[in-house]
Amino acid sequence: MKIIIIGNGVAGISAAESIRKKNKDIEIVMYSDEKYYHYSRPRVIEYLSGKVPAEKIIIKDKEYYNENNIKINLNEKVKRIDVNSKKIVLENGKEDNYDKLIIAAGASSFLPPVKGFDLNGVFTLRTIDDADKIIKFSQNKKRAIVVGGGLLGLESAMSLKNYVEEIYVVEFFKWLLPRQLDSEASLFFQNMIEKKGIKILLDKQTEEIKNKNDKLEVIFKDGEIIETDLILFSAGIKSNLEIVKDTGIEYGRGIKVNEYLETSIKDIYAAGDIAEFNGAVYGIWPAAKEQGMAAGLNASGENLKYTGSILSTKLKITGIDLASIGNIEQKEGIEVITKKENKKFIKIFLKDKMLTGAILIGDTKNYQKFQDLIKIKTILKDPSSLLTQ
């Protein structure tokens, strides 16, 4: 049997690993449109900051693919899938047949419909190549604006401080990290960020970008104009769905998959940032890894059910440890307990004495414990004791 995997990110490599662990004889062929072997996409930020060279963020080198009998094709972009003939067609015209196909082609940076987004000096950050372009352009520049106050936006802002003097972070929402923090936690976090010299603009919508005397002007909906040298959009992701258009493979925000990571077409699976499960495209590394593993096992003959991933994030943002776990929505029936100290913040969310979510800032040592409590739905005798551990 021959399994083709489109994509060499965490979903693709996890699929290949799980196939090979189960079966030494299945032929595995991978295609990637990048020139690098499998690397840590979350660590591209470290590369941008200049802390690590590109080779340090590569997780699987050439040797790994050789040792595991995985044929990897780099710099090879898959243009379309012929579901009837069970083959893929590459951009260079080459074709390759499969018995099973796993689509793990990931996502791209989302660019809001802002006039002027294609001007010189406007960037997005997703790959090592993106980082190289930003580093080259930012030399001897004075000011940068990062549009997007999410995880990647804030980390990018801190990395850019190594190249430019002044950094603004512009967030459309009313607080930073709207996916990971509530308003109270975000304010606590924002105060810590601003002490590091990053200017935060909230509730701000970018309307247009203009080029004026070799500078960029960012025009906001409220009429304010800020001049800058460089703009980095960090406004989320969009699944790379071009590959499945006109194939009959069903998709919405991502390729729709069932609990076995199967698409609407037999023998074709999807995983990672390109996959939509129960209406959700997770867009996070742990979920992509779990989906890739399940897709690989199921494509090679297993019957493993994927039931979804816990939405959790654990990062060191601008030197500050932060974690967001589970559901942090405050609604009827949810009990919330908060503890604030000088540089530490903890908030837990409970339903019927069971932990459903948590926010940790400054100290994330209980991250795994809280994740486990949510997963196994443990009834807590004294929930407030979690704040003192």
C-alpha positions as CSV (number, residue, x, y, z in Angstrom):
1,M,0.0,0.0,0.0
2,K,1.2,3.5,-0.8
3,I,0.2,6.5,1.3
4,I,0.9,10.0,0.1
5,I,1.0,12.9,2.6
6,I,0.7,16.4,1.4
7,G,2.5,18.7,3.9
8,N,5.5,18.3,6.1
9,G,4.4,20.3,9.2
10,V,3.5,18.7,12.5
11,A,0.3,17.1,11.2
12,G,2.1,15.5,8.2
13,I,5.1,14.3,10.1
14,S,2.9,12.9,13.0
15,A,0.9,11.0,10.4
16,A,4.1,9.6,8.8
17,E,5.4,8.6,12.3
18,S,2.2,6.8,13.3
19,I,2.1,4.9,10.0
20,R,5.7,3.8,10.3
21,K,5.3,2.7,13.9
22,K,2.4,0.5,12.9
23,N,3.7,-0.8,9.7
24,K,7.3,-1.0,8.3
25,D,6.3,-1.9,4.8
26,I,3.7,0.7,3.8
27,E,5.2,3.1,1.2
28,I,5.1,6.7,2.5
29,V,5.7,9.6,0.2
30,M,5.6,13.2,1.4
31,Y,5.3,16.4,-0.5
32,S,6.2,19.9,0.9
33,D,6.2,23.2,-0.9
34,E,9.1,24.4,1.4
35,K,12.8,23.8,1.0
36,Y,13.3,22.8,4.6
37,Y,12.9,19.5,6.4
38,H,10.3,19.4,9.2
39,Y,10.8,22.3,11.5
40,S,9.0,23.8,14.5
41,R,6.7,26.5,13.2
42,P,6.2,28.0,16.7
43,R,10.0,28.5,16.9
44,V,10.1,30.7,13.8
45,I,9.6,33.6,16.2
46,E,12.9,32.7,17.9
47,Y,14.6,32.6,14.5
48,L,13.1,36.0,13.7
49,S,14.5,37.4,17.0
50,G,18.0,36.2,16.0
51,K,18.2,33.9,19.1
52,V,18.6,30.7,17.0
53,P,19.8,29.8,13.5
54,A,17.4,28.0,11.1
55,E,19.1,24.6,11.6
56,K,18.3,24.7,15.3
57,I,14.6,24.7,14.8
58,I,14.7,21.8,12.3
59,I,13.2,18.8,14.2
60,K,13.6,16.0,11.6
61,D,16.6,16.1,9.4
62,K,17.4,14.2,6.2
63,E,18.7,11.2,8.2
64,Y,15.3,10.8,9.9
65,Y,13.5,10.3,6.6
66,N,16.1,7.9,5.3
67,E,16.1,5.9,8.5
68,N,12.3,5.5,8.5
69,N,12.1,4.9,4.7
70,I,10.0,8.0,4.1
71,K,10.4,9.6,0.7
72,I,10.3,13.3,1.2
73,N,9.9,15.7,-1.8
74,L,10.9,19.3,-0.9
75,N,10.1,22.3,-3.0
76,E,7.3,20.3,-4.7
77,K,3.9,22.0,-4.6
78,V,0.8,19.9,-5.2
79,K,-1.5,21.8,-7.5
80,R,-4.5,19.5,-7.6
81,I,-5.9,16.1,-6.6
82,D,-7.6,13.8,-9.1
83,V,-9.9,11.9,-6.8
84,N,-11.2,9.6,-9.5
85,S,-7.8,8.4,-10.7
86,K,-6.4,8.6,-7.2
87,K,-3.5,10.7,-8.1
88,I,-2.0,14.1,-7.3
89,V,-0.7,16.6,-9.9
90,L,2.2,18.8,-9.0
91,E,2.8,22.4,-10.1
92,N,5.6,21.2,-12.4
93,G,3.2,18.8,-14.2
94,K,4.4,15.6,-12.5
95,E,1.9,13.1,-11.2
96,D,1.9,10.5,-8.4
97,N,-0.6,7.8,-7.6
98,Y,-1.8,6.9,-4.1
99,D,-3.8,4.2,-2.4
100,K,-4.6,6.5,0.6
101,L,-4.0,10.2,0.8
102,I,-3.6,12.4,3.8
103,I,-4.0,16.2,3.2
104,A,-2.0,18.1,5.8
105,A,-1.2,21.2,3.7
106,G,-1.7,23.5,6.7
107,A,-2.8,27.2,6.5
108,S,-1.5,30.6,5.5
109,S,-1.5,33.9,7.3
110,F,-4.8,35.7,7.0
111,L,-4.6,39.1,5.5
112,P,-7.7,41.3,6.2
113,P,-9.1,43.2,3.2
114,V,-7.1,46.3,3.8
115,K,-6.2,48.6,0.9
116,G,-2.5,48.7,0.5
117,F,-1.6,45.4,2.1
118,D,0.6,44.6,-1.0
119,L,2.9,47.6,-0.6
120,N,6.6,47.1,0.0
121,G,7.3,46.9,3.7
122,V,4.1,45.0,4.6
123,F,4.6,41.4,5.7
124,T,3.1,38.3,7.3
125,L,5.0,35.7,9.3
126,R,4.4,31.9,8.9
127,T,7.6,30.4,7.6
128,I,11.4,30.6,7.8
129,D,11.4,32.4,4.4
130,D,8.9,35.0,5.7
131,A,11.2,35.7,8.7
132,D,14.2,36.1,6.4
133,K,12.4,38.7,4.4
134,I,11.4,40.7,7.5
135,I,14.9,40.5,9.0
136,K,16.5,41.8,5.7
137,F,14.0,44.7,5.4
138,S,14.0,45.8,9.0
139,Q,17.7,46.7,9.1
140,N,18.2,50.3,10.2
141,K,14.5,51.0,10.4
142,K,13.0,53.1,13.2
143,R,9.4,52.0,13.7
144,A,7.3,48.9,13.2
145,I,3.6,48.3,13.6
146,V,2.2,44.8,14.3
147,V,-1.4,44.4,13.4
148,G,-2.9,41.8,15.7
149,G,-2.6,41.4,19.4
150,G,-2.7,37.6,19.5
151,L,0.1,35.2,20.5
152,L,2.1,35.5,17.3
153,G,1.6,39.3,17.1
154,L,3.0,39.9,20.5
155,E,5.9,37.5,20.1
156,S,6.7,39.1,16.7
157,A,6.6,42.6,18.3
158,M,9.1,41.5,20.9
159,S,11.4,39.9,18.2
160,L,11.3,43.1,16.1
161,K,12.6,45.1,19.1
162,N,16.0,43.7,18.2
163,Y,15.9,45.5,14.8
164,V,13.8,48.7,15.2
165,E,13.5,51.3,18.0
166,E,9.8,51.6,18.4
167,I,7.0,49.0,18.2
168,Y,3.2,49.4,18.2
169,V,0.8,46.5,18.5
170,V,-2.6,47.2,17.1
171,E,-5.5,45.0,18.2
172,F,-9.0,45.1,16.7
173,F,-10.6,43.6,19.8
174,K,-11.0,45.4,23.1
175,W,-8.2,43.5,24.8
176,L,-5.1,41.5,23.9
177,L,-5.1,37.7,23.4
178,P,-8.9,37.6,23.0
179,R,-8.8,33.8,22.3
180,Q,-6.7,33.0,25.4
181,L,-7.6,35.6,28.0
182,D,-10.6,37.3,29.4
183,S,-10.6,41.1,29.9
184,E,-9.4,41.0,33.5
185,A,-6.4,38.7,32.7
186,S,-5.6,40.6,29.6
187,L,-5.3,43.9,31.4
188,F,-3.0,42.3,33.9
189,F,-0.9,40.9,31.1
190,Q,-1.0,44.2,29.1
191,N,0.5,46.1,32.0
192,M,3.4,43.7,32.0
193,I,3.9,44.0,28.2
194,E,3.9,47.8,28.2
195,K,6.7,47.8,30.8
196,K,8.8,46.1,28.2
197,G,8.5,49.1,25.9
198,I,5.8,48.0,23.5
199,K,2.9,50.5,22.8
200,I,-0.5,48.9,22.7
201,L,-3.5,50.3,20.7
202,L,-6.8,48.5,21.4
203,D,-10.2,48.5,19.7
204,K,-8.5,49.8,16.6
205,Q,-9.4,48.9,13.0
206,T,-6.9,49.3,10.2
207,E,-8.6,50.7,7.1
208,E,-5.9,51.6,4.6
209,I,-2.1,51.7,4.1
210,K,-0.5,54.3,2.0
211,N,3.1,54.9,0.8
212,K,4.2,58.5,1.5
213,N,7.8,59.7,0.9
214,D,9.2,56.2,1.3
215,K,7.3,55.7,4.6
216,L,4.1,53.8,5.2
217,E,1.0,55.5,6.7
218,V,-1.4,53.3,8.5
219,I,-4.9,54.9,8.4
220,F,-7.4,53.7,11.1
221,K,-11.1,53.8,10.9
222,D,-11.3,56.4,13.6
223,G,-9.2,58.7,11.4
224,E,-5.9,58.4,13.3
225,I,-2.8,58.1,11.1
226,I,0.5,56.6,12.3
227,E,3.6,56.7,10.1
228,T,5.9,53.6,10.1
229,D,8.7,51.8,8.3
230,L,7.4,48.3,8.5
231,I,4.0,46.6,9.0
232,L,3.5,43.0,10.1
233,F,0.0,41.6,9.9
234,S,-0.7,38.9,12.5
235,A,-4.4,38.4,12.1
236,G,-4.9,34.7,12.3
237,I,-4.8,31.9,9.6
238,K,-6.8,30.6,6.7
239,S,-6.7,27.0,5.6
240,N,-4.9,26.3,2.3
241,L,-8.1,25.1,0.5
242,E,-7.1,25.8,-3.1
243,I,-5.9,22.2,-3.3
244,V,-9.4,20.7,-2.8
245,K,-11.5,23.1,-4.9
246,D,-13.4,21.3,-7.7
247,T,-12.5,17.9,-6.3
248,G,-15.8,17.0,-4.6
249,I,-14.0,17.0,-1.2
250,E,-16.3,18.9,1.2
251,Y,-15.0,22.0,3.0
252,G,-16.1,25.0,5.0
253,R,-13.5,26.9,6.9
254,G,-11.4,23.8,6.5
255,I,-11.7,20.3,4.9
256,K,-14.6,18.7,6.8
257,V,-13.5,15.4,8.5
258,N,-15.3,12.9,10.7
259,E,-14.1,11.3,13.9
260,Y,-11.7,9.1,11.9
261,L,-10.3,12.2,10.1
262,E,-11.9,10.9,6.9
263,T,-13.0,13.5,4.3
264,S,-16.1,13.1,2.2
265,I,-14.1,11.1,-0.4
266,K,-13.1,7.5,0.3
267,D,-9.4,6.9,1.2
268,I,-8.7,10.6,1.6
269,Y,-8.0,12.0,5.1
270,A,-7.1,15.5,6.4
271,A,-5.4,16.7,9.5
272,G,-4.0,19.9,11.1
273,D,-4.7,23.5,10.2
274,I,-6.4,22.5,7.0
275,A,-8.9,20.2,8.7
276,E,-12.3,21.2,10.2
277,F,-13.7,18.9,12.9
278,N,-17.1,19.6,14.3
279,G,-17.1,23.1,12.9
280,A,-13.7,24.0,14.4
281,V,-10.3,24.6,12.7
282,Y,-8.1,24.5,15.8
283,G,-5.0,26.2,14.4
284,I,-2.8,25.0,17.3
285,W,0.2,22.7,17.3
286,P,-1.1,20.1,19.8
287,A,-4.3,19.6,17.9
288,A,-2.5,19.2,14.6
289,K,-0.2,16.6,16.2
290,E,-3.1,14.6,17.6
291,Q,-5.0,14.8,14.3
292,G,-2.0,13.8,12.3
293,M,-1.4,10.8,14.5
294,A,-5.0,9.6,14.2
295,A,-5.2,10.2,10.5
296,G,-2.0,8.2,9.9
297,L,-3.2,5.3,12.0
298,N,-6.6,5.2,10.4
299,A,-5.1,5.5,6.9
300,S,-3.0,2.4,7.7
301,G,-5.9,0.3,8.8
302,E,-6.6,1.3,12.4
303,N,-10.0,2.4,13.7
304,L,-9.0,5.2,16.1
305,K,-11.6,7.8,17.0
306,Y,-10.6,11.4,17.4
307,T,-12.9,13.2,19.8
308,G,-11.4,16.7,19.6
309,S,-8.6,18.5,21.3
310,I,-8.6,20.6,24.5
311,L,-8.0,24.2,23.5
312,S,-4.9,25.0,25.4
313,T,-1.9,27.2,24.9
314,K,1.3,27.4,26.9
315,L,3.9,29.9,25.9
316,K,6.5,32.3,27.1
317,I,5.4,35.5,25.5
318,T,7.9,38.4,25.6
319,G,9.6,36.5,28.5
320,I,6.3,36.1,30.5
321,D,5.0,32.6,31.1
322,L,1.3,32.3,30.1
323,A,-1.1,29.4,29.8
324,S,-4.8,29.2,28.8
325,I,-6.6,25.9,29.2
326,G,-10.1,24.7,28.3
327,N,-13.2,26.9,28.3
328,I,-12.7,30.4,29.8
329,E,-16.1,31.7,28.9
330,Q,-18.0,33.1,31.9
331,K,-21.6,32.1,31.6
332,E,-24.5,30.9,33.7
333,G,-23.5,27.9,35.9
334,I,-19.8,28.7,35.8
335,E,-18.0,29.6,39.0
336,V,-14.9,31.7,38.7
337,I,-12.1,32.1,41.3
338,T,-9.2,34.5,40.8
339,K,-6.0,35.2,42.6
340,K,-3.7,38.1,41.7
341,E,-0.2,38.8,43.0
342,N,2.5,41.2,41.8
343,K,3.7,39.2,38.7
344,K,1.3,36.2,39.0
345,F,-2.3,35.8,38.0
346,I,-4.4,32.7,38.2
347,K,-8.1,32.3,37.3
348,I,-10.0,29.0,37.4
349,F,-13.4,28.2,35.8
350,L,-15.6,25.5,37.4
351,K,-18.9,23.8,36.7
352,D,-20.4,21.5,39.3
353,K,-17.0,21.5,41.2
354,M,-15.2,20.3,38.1
355,L,-12.5,22.4,36.4
356,T,-13.5,23.5,32.9
357,G,-10.9,26.1,32.2
358,A,-7.9,28.1,33.6
359,I,-5.7,31.1,32.9
360,L,-2.2,31.2,34.3
361,I,0.2,34.2,34.0
362,G,3.6,34.4,35.4
363,D,3.6,30.8,36.7
364,T,2.5,27.9,34.6
365,K,3.8,24.9,36.6
366,N,0.3,23.5,37.0
367,Y,-0.5,23.6,33.3
368,Q,-0.4,19.8,32.8
369,K,-2.2,19.1,36.0
370,F,-5.0,21.4,35.1
371,Q,-5.2,19.9,31.6
372,D,-5.5,16.4,33.2
373,L,-8.2,17.6,35.7
374,I,-10.3,19.0,32.8
375,K,-9.8,15.9,30.6
376,I,-10.9,13.3,33.3
377,K,-13.6,15.6,34.7
378,T,-12.4,15.3,38.3
379,I,-14.8,16.5,41.1
380,L,-12.9,18.8,43.4
381,K,-13.6,18.9,47.1
382,D,-11.9,22.2,47.6
383,P,-11.4,24.0,44.2
384,S,-9.8,27.1,45.8
385,S,-6.9,24.9,46.9
386,L,-5.8,25.0,43.2
387,L,-4.9,28.6,43.7
388,T,-2.3,27.9,46.3
389,Q,-0.5,24.9,44.8
